[in-house]
Amino acid sequence: MNLLAQPKSIAPLLSFRIIFGLLAAILSARMLLLGWVDKFYIQPQFAFRLWGCQNLPELPAAGLYSCFVLMILAGLGIALGYKYKLSAGIFFSCFTYVELLDLTHYLNHYYLISLLALLIWILPAHRAFSLDHPISPELVKVPALYIWTPRLLFVLVYFFAGLAKLQSDWLFLAQPLRIWLGQQSDFPLFGPILASSWLPPFFAYFGAAFDLSVGFFLLWSKSRKWAYCFVIAFHLATATLFHIGIFPYLMMACTTIFFSSQFHEKIITTFAAVFNLTLSKLKLEFVLPAFQRYFLLFFLLFQALFPLRHHLYSGNVLWHEQGFRFAWMVMLVEKRGYAQFKVVDGQTGQMSWVNNLDHLNEKQEIMMAYQPDMLLQFAHYLANYYQQEQGYQAPQVYLDAQVSLNGRLSQRLVDPKVDLAQEKAYLWAKPNWILAFQGD
């Protein structure tokens, strides 16, 4: 415990704060300017929810737009260290709320942003080189645990992403890389190489090795510079080839926290000198409160165990997806699905085939078609809709869902004889209405 409380320069936290705050503001502004707030959160008449979030209240349109404006301002407040705790709390609360509104838009890197926002809120990353505390960074010391917590989180993210790749589709079939790279045959200059048969297996093994090891090489001072060069090359390549949003840039920018205190102090003092900023020479050293120590240790323990929960469920996790989310299973699946719902009046036998797009937008239908928990939620919605709007009595909902996993022929995901209106979602068990995966 003495090592956790050992005083360290606050400088790495300051750089982390500034980088994260700017990225947070840019991400929020991007979602606003691209019209995603209206398209994804206001227009849809139905929203898919995570287990336990079914009763999360929805803000009206003005409230949602205000939420994104607040996130932009909060991101800038974090970067500048202005009203820092308030800014960090607002961003964490608003961003997490928005991401819980519709499961359709779940992404691993949005989950990571929520986790980093929580850490930013808790850690005193504003106690130097900020508008709240314009103090020279080399004079402020914080417990080592404050620096190591975000570092170890990044190590876990990379490691679990690599661990998830140690399965047959990735290692032996090079899927879904073979599908994705095959679609890049018209890429300028490199198209023929990207479409070649030998490249997907090479990328697959390199990607697994990179994820499993890069976090540890970033921790080791002798390999850090080279490891960071690989981080830059790897994420630039994935950003160029696969268009996966802000995630590559988030990782390239935020993993600079692994560099030494001297590195960050030099950058900050140079920046202050260029802009002629006056910083106080007040010396500060923070102690490690017991509640923060236990919270941060529990946070790291949880992040080390929670991604393993898919082992509690039998079958192929890429198929049934029980324990798939929040486990850093990155770039492992290419799934295509078709879902045809049938609603039957329990008294008269009257039957209706459902046009999903009468109730969902295009993205919702695409994402729902191969995710069992979303299919079940929509089945419950349809039962309620047909009872209230169409006058069905004791409506029964049946589903023919055909799904293709990583280029295989489609097969049934759900038992078509089961009335999904009577089934419930369980967190601790794989539902028996999900059919077993029939594959190699």
C-alpha positions in Angstrom: 0.0 0.0 0.0 3.0 2.4 0.6 3.8 2.0 -3.1 0.3 3.1 -4.1 0.7 6.3 -1.9 4.2 7.1 -3.1 4.3 10.8 -4.3 4.6 11.2 -8.1 4.5 14.2 -10.3 1.0 15.2 -11.4 2.2 16.0 -14.9 1.0 12.8 -16.7 -2.5 13.4 -15.3 -2.4 17.0 -16.6 -1.7 15.9 -20.2 -4.3 13.2 -19.9 -6.9 15.7 -18.7 -6.2 18.1 -21.5 -6.2 15.4 -24.2 -9.4 13.7 -22.9 -11.2 17.0 -22.5 -10.5 18.1 -26.1 -11.5 14.7 -27.5 -14.7 14.8 -25.4 -15.6 18.2 -26.8 -14.8 17.2 -30.4 -16.8 13.9 -30.1 -19.8 15.7 -28.7 -19.7 18.4 -31.3 -19.3 15.9 -34.1 -22.4 14.0 -33.0 -24.3 17.2 -32.9 -23.1 18.6 -36.2 -23.7 15.4 -38.1 -27.3 15.4 -37.1 -27.0 12.2 -35.1 -28.9 13.5 -32.1 -32.1 13.9 -34.2 -31.5 10.8 -36.4 -30.6 8.3 -33.6 -32.2 9.6 -30.5 -35.2 11.8 -31.3 -36.7 10.3 -34.5 -36.9 6.6 -33.5 -40.2 5.6 -32.0 -38.6 2.7 -30.1 -35.3 2.4 -28.3 -33.4 -0.8 -27.3 -32.1 -0.8 -23.7 -29.5 -2.6 -21.7 -30.7 -5.0 -19.1 -31.8 -3.0 -16.1 -32.1 0.3 -17.9 -35.7 -0.3 -19.3 -37.1 2.5 -17.1 -34.4 5.1 -17.9 -36.4 8.4 -18.7 -36.1 9.9 -22.1 -35.5 13.7 -22.4 -37.5 15.7 -24.9 -35.7 16.9 -28.0 -34.7 20.2 -26.4 -33.3 18.4 -23.4 -31.2 16.0 -25.6 -29.8 18.9 -27.6 -29.0 20.7 -24.3 -27.3 17.5 -23.1 -24.9 17.6 -26.1 -24.2 21.3 -25.7 -23.4 20.7 -22.0 -21.0 17.9 -23.1 -19.1 20.2 -25.4 -18.8 22.8 -22.7 -17.9 20.2 -20.1 -15.2 18.8 -22.3 -13.6 22.2 -22.7 -14.0 22.8 -19.0 -12.1 19.5 -18.4 -9.3 20.5 -20.8 -8.9 24.0 -19.3 -9.4 22.8 -15.7 -12.2 25.3 -15.2 -14.8 24.3 -12.6 -13.2 21.0 -13.1 -15.2 18.7 -10.8 -18.4 20.1 -12.1 -17.3 19.9 -15.7 -16.1 16.3 -15.3 -19.3 15.2 -13.5 -21.5 16.8 -16.1 -19.6 15.1 -19.0 -19.6 11.7 -17.3 -23.3 11.9 -16.4 -24.5 13.2 -19.8 -22.4 11.0 -22.0 -23.2 7.8 -20.0 -26.9 8.7 -20.0 -26.9 9.2 -23.8 -25.1 5.9 -24.4 -27.7 4.1 -22.3 -30.6 5.5 -24.2 -30.4 3.0 -27.1 -28.4 -0.2 -27.2 -28.3 0.1 -31.0 -25.4 2.5 -30.7 -23.2 0.6 -28.2 -19.5 0.6 -29.1 -16.6 -0.5 -27.1 -14.9 2.8 -27.3 -18.0 4.6 -26.0 -17.9 2.4 -23.0 -14.2 3.2 -22.6 -14.9 6.9 -22.8 -17.4 6.5 -20.0 -14.8 4.7 -17.8 -12.2 7.4 -18.6 -14.7 10.1 -17.8 -15.4 8.5 -14.4 -11.7 8.4 -13.7 -11.2 12.0 -14.8 -14.0 13.0 -12.4 -12.4 11.2 -9.5 -8.7 12.0 -10.0 -7.4 15.5 -9.1 -6.1 16.2 -12.6 -6.9 19.9 -12.2 -4.6 20.6 -9.2 -1.9 22.2 -11.5 -1.7 23.9 -14.8 -5.4 24.7 -14.9 -7.7 27.7 -14.5 -8.8 26.4 -11.1 -5.2 25.9 -10.0 -2.5 27.7 -12.1 0.4 26.0 -10.4 3.6 24.7 -12.0 3.3 20.9 -12.5 6.7 19.9 -11.2 5.8 21.2 -7.8 2.6 19.1 -7.3 2.8 15.5 -6.2 0.0 13.0 -6.2 -0.2 9.3 -5.0 1.2 6.9 -7.6 -2.2 5.1 -7.7 -3.7 8.1 -9.4 -1.2 7.7 -12.3 -1.3 4.0 -12.5 -5.1 3.6 -12.6 -5.6 4.9 -16.1 -2.4 3.2 -17.3 -3.6 -0.2 -16.0 -7.0 0.4 -17.5 -5.4 0.8 -21.0 -3.3 -2.3 -20.4 -6.5 -4.3 -19.6 -8.3 -3.0 -22.6 -5.5 -4.1 -24.9 -4.9 -7.4 -23.2 -8.6 -8.5 -23.2 -8.9 -7.4 -26.9 -6.0 -9.7 -27.6 -7.3 -12.5 -25.4 -10.6 -12.5 -27.3 -8.7 -13.0 -30.5 -7.4 -16.4 -29.4 -10.2 -18.3 -31.1 -10.6 -20.3 -34.3 -12.3 -17.7 -36.4 -9.6 -15.2 -35.9 -6.5 -17.4 -35.8 -7.4 -20.1 -38.3 -9.9 -18.5 -40.7 -8.6 -14.9 -40.3 -12.2 -13.9 -40.1 -13.7 -11.3 -40.2 -10.5 -9.7 -41.5 -10.7 -11.7 -44.7 -14.1 -10.3 -45.5 -13.2 -6.7 -44.6 -9.8 -6.6 -46.4 -11.4 -8.3 -49.4 -13.7 -5.2 -49.7 -10.6 -3.0 -50.0 -9.5 -4.1 -53.5 -10.2 -0.6 -54.9 -8.1 1.1 -52.2 -5.6 3.5 -53.8 -2.2 1.9 -54.6 -2.5 -0.9 -52.0 -5.8 -2.4 -53.2 -4.4 -5.6 -54.7 -2.2 -6.2 -51.7 -5.1 -5.7 -49.3 -7.2 -8.2 -51.3 -4.5 -10.8 -51.3 -5.1 -14.1 -49.6 -1.9 -14.0 -47.4 -2.6 -10.6 -45.8 -5.6 -11.5 -43.5 -3.8 -14.3 -41.6 -0.7 -12.0 -41.2 -2.9 -9.2 -39.9 -4.8 -11.6 -37.6 -1.7 -12.9 -35.9 -0.1 -9.5 -35.7 -3.2 -8.0 -34.3 -3.5 -10.6 -31.6 0.2 -10.3 -30.6 -0.1 -6.5 -30.6 -3.1 -6.4 -28.3 -1.7 -9.0 -25.9 1.6 -7.4 -25.5 1.6 -3.6 -26.3 0.2 -2.6 -22.9 3.1 -4.3 -21.1 5.7 -2.9 -23.5 4.2 0.6 -22.8 4.7 0.0 -19.1 8.4 -0.9 -19.6 10.5 2.3 -20.0 13.1 0.6 -22.2 10.5 -0.5 -24.8 8.0 2.4 -24.4 9.1 4.5 -27.3 9.1 1.6 -29.8 5.8 0.3 -28.4 4.2 3.8 -28.8 5.4 3.8 -32.5 3.6 0.5 -32.9 0.5 2.1 -31.3 0.6 4.9 -33.8 1.1 2.7 -36.8 -1.5 0.1 -35.7 -4.3 2.6 -35.0 -3.6 4.7 -38.1 -3.9 1.6 -40.2 -7.2 0.5 -38.5 -8.5 4.1 -38.8 -7.7 4.2 -42.5 -8.9 0.7 -43.4 -11.9 0.1 -41.2 -13.4 3.6 -40.4 -14.1 2.8 -36.7 -14.7 6.3 -35.5 -12.8 8.1 -32.8 -11.4 5.0 -31.1 -7.9 4.9 -32.9 -7.4 8.6 -32.1 -8.5 8.2 -28.5 -6.0 5.4 -28.0 -3.1 7.2 -29.8 -3.7 10.4 -27.8 -4.5 8.9 -24.3 -1.7 6.3 -24.2 0.8 9.1 -23.9 0.0 8.8 -20.2 2.5 6.0 -20.1 5.4 8.4 -20.8 7.5 9.6 -17.9 6.7 12.6 -15.7 9.7 14.4 -17.1 8.3 14.0 -20.6 5.0 15.6 -19.6 6.6 18.3 -17.5 8.8 19.4 -20.4 5.8 19.6 -22.8 3.7 21.6 -20.3 6.5 24.0 -19.3 7.4 24.6 -22.9 3.7 25.3 -23.7 3.5 27.7 -20.7 6.6 29.5 -21.9 5.4 29.9 -25.5 2.1 31.4 -24.3 3.8 33.4 -21.5 1.6 31.8 -18.8 2.4 32.6 -15.2 2.3 29.6 -12.9 2.4 29.7 -9.2 5.4 28.1 -7.4 3.3 26.7 -4.6 4.3 23.2 -3.5 1.5 20.7 -3.0 1.5 17.0 -2.0 -1.7 15.1 -1.9 -2.3 12.1 0.4 -4.2 9.1 -0.7 -7.6 9.0 1.1 -8.7 5.5 2.1 -12.0 5.6 0.2 -10.3 6.6 -3.0 -7.7 3.9 -2.6 -10.3 1.2 -2.1 -12.5 2.6 -4.9 -9.7 2.7 -7.5 -8.5 -0.8 -6.5 -12.1 -2.1 -6.8 -12.4 -0.3 -10.1 -9.3 -2.1 -11.5 -10.3 -5.5 -10.0 -13.8 -5.1 -11.6 -12.2 -4.3 -15.0 -10.0 -7.4 -14.7 -12.9 -9.7 -14.0 -16.0 -8.4 -15.7 -14.7 -9.1 -19.3 -14.4 -12.8 -18.3 -18.1 -13.3 -17.5 -18.8 -14.8 -21.0 -17.2 -18.0 -19.7 -20.2 -18.5 -17.4 -22.4 -19.2 -20.5 -22.2 -22.3 -22.7 -21.8 -22.1 -26.4 -20.1 -19.7 -28.8 -20.1 -16.1 -27.4 -19.8 -14.7 -30.9 -23.1 -16.3 -31.7 -25.3 -15.9 -28.6 -23.5 -12.7 -27.4 -24.1 -13.4 -23.7 -21.2 -11.5 -22.1 -20.1 -10.1 -25.4 -20.5 -6.4 -24.5 -18.2 -4.6 -22.1 -15.5 -7.3 -22.7 -13.3 -5.6 -25.2 -14.2 -8.1 -28.0 -13.0 -5.8 -30.7 -13.3 -6.5 -34.5 -14.3 -10.1 -34.0 -17.5 -10.5 -35.8 -19.1 -9.8 -39.2 -22.8 -10.7 -38.8 -25.6 -10.4 -41.2 -29.2 -11.1 -40.1 -32.7 -11.4 -41.2 -35.6 -11.2 -38.7 -39.2 -11.9 -39.6 -41.7 -11.5 -36.8 -45.2 -13.0 -36.7 -47.8 -11.8 -34.2 -50.8 -14.1 -33.5 -54.0 -13.2 -31.6 -54.1 -15.7 -28.8 -57.9 -15.9 -29.0 -58.9 -15.6 -32.6 -55.7 -16.9 -34.3 -55.5 -13.9 -36.5 -52.0 -13.5 -37.7 -49.9 -10.5 -38.9 -46.5 -10.4 -40.4 -44.4 -7.5 -39.1 -42.6 -5.0 -41.3 -39.8 -4.0 -38.9 -39.2 -0.7 -40.6 -42.7 0.4 -39.5 -41.3 0.6 -36.0 -37.5 0.9 -36.3 -35.1 2.9 -38.3 -32.7 1.2 -40.7 -29.8 1.0 -38.3 -31.9 -0.4 -35.5 -33.2 -3.1 -37.7 -29.7 -4.1 -38.9 -28.3 -4.2 -35.4 -31.3 -6.0 -33.9 -31.4 -8.8 -36.5 -28.5 -10.7 -35.0 -28.5 -9.7 -31.3 -30.8 -12.0 -29.2 -31.5 -9.5 -26.4 -32.6 -6.9 -28.9 -34.8 -9.4 -30.7 -36.5 -10.3 -27.4 -37.1 -6.6 -26.5 -38.7 -5.9 -29.9 -40.9 -9.0 -29.5 -42.2 -7.6 -26.2 -42.7 -4.2 -27.8 -44.7 -5.9 -30.6 -46.9 -7.8 -28.2 -47.7 -4.6 -26.4 -48.3 -2.7 -29.6 -50.6 -5.2 -31.2 -52.6 -5.5 -27.9 -53.0 -1.8 -27.5 -53.1 -0.5 -31.1 -54.5 -3.5 -33.0 -56.8 -5.0 -30.4 -55.1 -8.4 -30.2 -55.9 -10.5 -27.2 -53.0 -12.3 -25.5 -50.8 -11.7 -28.5 -48.1 -14.3 -29.3 -44.9 -13.3 -31.0 -42.9 -15.8 -33.1 -39.7 -15.1 -34.9 -37.7 -16.6 -37.8 -34.2 -15.1 -37.4 -31.5 -16.2 -39.9 -28.0 -15.1 -39.1 -24.6 -15.4 -40.9 -21.5 -15.4 -38.7 -18.2 -14.4 -40.2 -19.0 -15.4 -43.8 -20.7 -18.7 -43.0 -24.1 -19.8 -44.4 -27.0 -18.4 -42.5 -28.6 -20.5 -39.8 -31.4 -20.0 -37.3 -30.6 -18.0 -34.2 -34.0 -18.3 -32.4 -36.4 -21.2 -32.0 -39.3 -20.3 -34.2 -41.8 -22.3 -32.1 -41.2 -20.2 -29.0 -43.6 -17.4 -28.1 -41.1 -14.7 -27.3 -43.8 -12.6 -25.7 -43.7 -15.0 -22.8 -39.9 -15.1 -22.4 -38.0 -12.9 -20.0 -34.5 -11.5 -20.2 -32.1 -13.0 -17.6 -28.6 -11.7 -16.8 -27.3 -14.9 -15.3 -28.3 -17.6 -17.8 -28.3 -18.2 -21.6 -32.0 -18.4 -22.7 -33.1 -21.8 -24.1 -34.8 -20.1 -27.0 -31.4 -19.2 -28.5 -30.5 -22.1 -30.8 -27.0 -23.6 -30.5 -24.4 -22.5 -33.1 -23.9 -25.2 -35.8 -20.4 -24.6 -37.0 -16.7 -25.4 -36.9 
